[in-house]
Amino acid sequence: MFNNQRYITRGIDAEIPFEFQVFMWECIDRMPEPRDYLQVFTFESVGILQKIIHTSEQPEYCMNYFIPCNKSITAKVYVIDDGDHSTMLLASEY
């Protein structure tokens, strides 16, 4: 899973800083196998930190990251592998 062409939607391009996009792909790459076809990233503001919660259902997975940043965001991002390609999109674009 997730070893194919990777795409982002317009919403991701407009709302998620490039550094966080790269970070999410790296988080998926570092996950143990097997991986669920759906990865979920939830962005929350915690003071001067960006909290990123990475989850999936099968197998169950949850990892929390805290990253210092100048401007935090609030968003939910899905990364879906359909076999042919992987797409990163905002939950609101689903």
N, C-alpha and C positions, 0 to 999 in steps of 0.2 A: 504494500500500500504506500502511496505517496511517492513512488519512484518514477513519476511520469512528468509530462509537461505541466507547468504550474501557471495559473492565471489569477488575476485579481479583478474585481469589479470596479466600476466607476466610484461607487460609494467608498470602497476601501482606499482607492487612490486619493479621494477628496478628504477623507476624515481620519485616516489612520497614518501617523507619521511613518515614513519609509523604514526607520530604524526598528519600529515595532513590527512591521510586516516581516522584515528579515528575522527578527527574534522569534516570531511565531513559527516560521518555517523551520528554524533551527530547533525549536522545542519539539516539533513533530519528528524531525530527523533523529533526535537523541532518544526518543521513546523506545522502550523495549518492544519486540515483536511478540505476539501479533498486535496490530493496531486496528481500532475501529475506523470505519470509513468516514465517520463524522467526528471531528475534533471541535471543541467549543472553547473559546477564549472570552472571558469576561473582564472588562477593564473598569476599575474603580479608582476613585481618587482617595488617597489616605494622606492628608497633610501635603508635604512636599514630595511624597512618593506616589508612583504609579503602581497600583496593585493589579497584577494580571493572574487570573485564575484559569488554569488549563484543565479541562475535564473531557472525559469520554465515557461511554456506557459499557461497551463490550470489547475488551475486558475493562472493568472499572478502573479509572485512573483519575487522579487529582493532584495537581501541583500548584503551589502558590509562589509567585515571584513578586518582589518589591524592588522597584527601580527608581532611583532619584531622577527627577525631571523638573524642568522649568514650568511646563504646562501639562497637567494630567488631563486625561480624557475619560469619558464614560461611554462605553459601547459594549455590544456583544457581537462577536465575530464567529462565523462558522467556516470551517475548512472541510470541504467534501471531496472525497476521492471516488470517482465513478468508474474507475478502471482504466479509462482512456486518458483522463487528465484530472488534475486537482484544482479546485477553485476556492479562493478565499473571498468571502462576501459578508456584508453586514447582515445581522439577523433580520433587520427590517427589509432587506432585499430578497429574502427567501420566499 
